[in-house]
Amino acid sequence: MSKMKERLDVFRHYRPLLEQLVMKDIKLKYRRSFLGYVWSILNPLTTMIIMVLVFSNMFRFDIVNYPVYLIIGQTIYGFVSESTTQAMYSITGNAALLKKTYVPKYIFTISKVTSSFVNTLFALGAMVIVFIVCHVRFQIYMLFIPVILLQVYIFCMGLGLLLAEGTVFFRDIQYIYAAFLTAWMYLTPIFYPINQLPFELMWIIKHFNPLYAYITQFRMIVLDGMFPDPRLILYGFAVSLLSLLIGTIIFMKKQDKFILYI
């Protein structure tokens, strides 16, 4: 118990540094860009428009409000992809600083996931625009959306810690994970309905792909106008907390050896 209290005290002591790192990442992303943070809205909006034009003509999906269906999946996947990829380089990318002074190493990983989360909050502006254009009705269940985003944030934090630790010792993870993200995108019903898949593959995705749970919760609220299935909520939180637990334990166990490999 005393050890946990000590770690919390250390985190509180370095929280200003965490805030500065998050602000730095956000400012650097659109530095020297004429439109600046507006790109947080334009990027997902432009991508969604292109994907709607392509997939709605190539494939005939019986999906009501397809642009809304698409941008929800695109936004959640985009956050997971960006945050975990940034987190993967959080330790190796700050090697010079870590060699000079003591800073809790997890601060850098947390900052990367958090800055990506803030960028995603900006990107929700694009989602709101699509909701308005597509005449989505705003209702009370939408107040649950922050809870869904919290599930995804916790999941990404755990996965980010795991990737950050692994990349220190095994640099090939960056190439393996890039390929994995591509496969993960296609194995998640982002731009197609899951009922188009064979039953066996559909069962695997529903039970072993956390992104399916997060995206489906979101779509149930927005497209179906109903509260998400409690089983999906429990599954989403369970996977998120398990990811955070595993990522934290492995990261903390190996962090003292980072200095020998960075």
N, C-alpha and C positions, 0 to 999 in steps of 0.2 A: 504493500500500500504506500509506504514511504517513497519507494522507487518511482511509482506512478506520479505521486505528488511532485517529486523532484523534476520529472520530465515535463509535467504541466507548467511548472515554474520556469523552466528553461524555454518552453514554447512561448509563454507570455513575455519573457524577456526579449526574445527575438521577433516578436510579432511586428514591430515597426519595420524591421528588415524585410519581412515577408510582404508587407504592404508596399514597400518601395519596389521590390522585385516585380510584383504584379503590375504596378503602375508603369514600370519601365517596359515590360513586355507589351503592354497595351499601346503605349506611345510609339514603340519601335515598329510595331506591325504596319502602321500607316504613315510612318515618318516620310516627309517630303512628298506625300501624296496630296494632290490638289483637293480631292473630295474628302480625304481623311476618313473619319469614322462612318461616313455615308456608305463606304464600300462594304461595311458590315451588313448593310441592308441590300445593296445592289448585287453583291456577289451571289448570295443564295437565291435572290430573285431571278437573276439572269440565268443561273444554272437550272433553276426550276422550269423557266419558260422554254429553254432549249430541250430539256428532257421531256417536257409535256408534248412539244411538237414532234419529237422523235418517236417516243414510245406510244403515243396515242394514235399515230399513223402506222407504225410498224406492227403493233399488236392491238387487238380489239379486246380491251378489258372492260368488263361490265362493272365499272367502279363509278359511283356517284361522286361528283366533285373531285375528279382526279387530281387537279392541281393542289388541292388541300391535302389529299392523301399522300401525294408525292413530297410536298415540302415538309410535312411532319417527319416522314422517314428520313429525308435528306438532312434535316437539321439535327436530329438525334444522332444519326450516324456520323455526321460531320464533326460534332463535338467529341464523340468517342475517338474518332480517328485522329483529330488534331491534338487533343489533350494528351492522349497516350503516346503519340509520336514525339511531342515536345518533351514529355516527362522522361522518355527513354534516354534523351541526351542531357538531362538535367544535371547529372553528376559529372560525366566526362566533359561536358561543355563548360563546367566551372572548376576544372582541375587546377588552374593557376591560383585561384582564390583559396581553394581548399588546402593547397600546399603551404600557403602563407599564414593563414590564421584559422582559429577554430570557429566554425559555424556549424550548427546542427545540419547534417547533410540532407535530411528530409525536407528542410525549408525550401530548397531549390526545386524539389519535385512537386511539393505542394503549390509553389508559386506558378509553375507551368500549367498545372491542371486548373488552378483557380483563374489565371488570366485567360485561358481558353474558355472557361465557363462564363466569364464576363463578356467575352466576344460573342458567345452564343446568346447571351441575354440581349445584346445589341441586334443580333440576327433575328430575334423574335419579332423585331419590327417588320421584317419582310413577311413573316408568317401572318402578322395582323393585317397587313395590306392584302394578302391573298384571301384571308378570311372575309374581309369587307367586300372585295371584288366578287367573290364567289357566294356572297350572301349567306355566310355561316351565321347562325343565330348564337349570340352570346348568352350563356346561361350559367346558373349557379355552380354546376359541376366543374366549370373551368377554374374555380378556385383551388381545385385539387392538382392542377398542372404543376405548381411549384414543388409538390411532393414527388411527382414523377421525375422532375429535374433533379431533385435531391438524390433520388435513387441512382440516377445515371452518374451524378457527380461522385458519390461514394464509390460506385463501381469503378469509375475511371481512376480515382485516387489509389485504390488498391492495385489495379492493374498497372498503373503508372509507377508505383513503388517497385513492383515486381520487375518491370521492364528496365527501370533505372539501375536496379541492382544487377540484373543479368547482363546488361550491356557493359558494365565495368569489367566483368571477367570474360565475357564472350562477345566480342564486337560484331560477330556475324549475325547477332540477333536483329540488328537494324535491317538487314536484307531479308531475313526470314519473316520478320514482322510486316514488312512492306507487302510481301506476297500474301501473307495471311490476311491483311486488311482487304486486299482485292477479293479474295475468296469469301471473306466474311460479308462483304457488301453484296455479293451475288447470292449468298445463302441467307440473306435477310430480305423479307418482302418490303423493299423500299419502293420500287417502281412497278411491281407486279403483285397480284393477289396471291396469297399463299395457297388458295384452293386450286391453283393451276398446277401445283406440284404433285408428284406421285405420293400416295398415302404414307409410305415409309419415310420419305424425305421430309414430308410435312410434319410427321410425328417427332422426328429428330430435332427439327428447327424449333418446334413449340416447346420442347422439353430441355434443350441444351443450348439454345441461343438466347442469351439475356436481352439482346437488342429487340428481339421479337416481343418480349414482355413489356419493355418500356414503350416501344412504338405503338403497340396495340392498345395499351392503356390510354395513351394520348389520343389515338384515333377513335376509341370508344366514346370519349368525352366530346370531341369536336364533331365527328361525322355521325355518330349514332345517337348523340344527345343523351347518353346514359352514364352512370357511374361505372368505373372499371370493375371487372370481375375481381372479387376479393382474393381469389387464388392467384391471379396475376400480380396483385399488389404484394402478397406474401412472398411469392416467388421472387419478385423484383428486389424486395428488401433483403431476403435471405441471400441471394447471389451477391448483392452489393456488399453486405456486411461480411460475408465469407471472403470475398475478394479483398476487402480492406484488412481483415484479420490475417490472411495468408501473406499479403503483400507487406504488411507492417512487421510481422514476425520475421520473415526472411530478410527484409531490409535491415532491421535492427541487429539481427544476428551477424550479418556480413559487413556492416558499415565500417567497422574498425580496420578491415583489410583493404578498403577502397584506396587508401593512400599509396598502397604498394603497387597498384595496377593503373592508376590514372596518370 
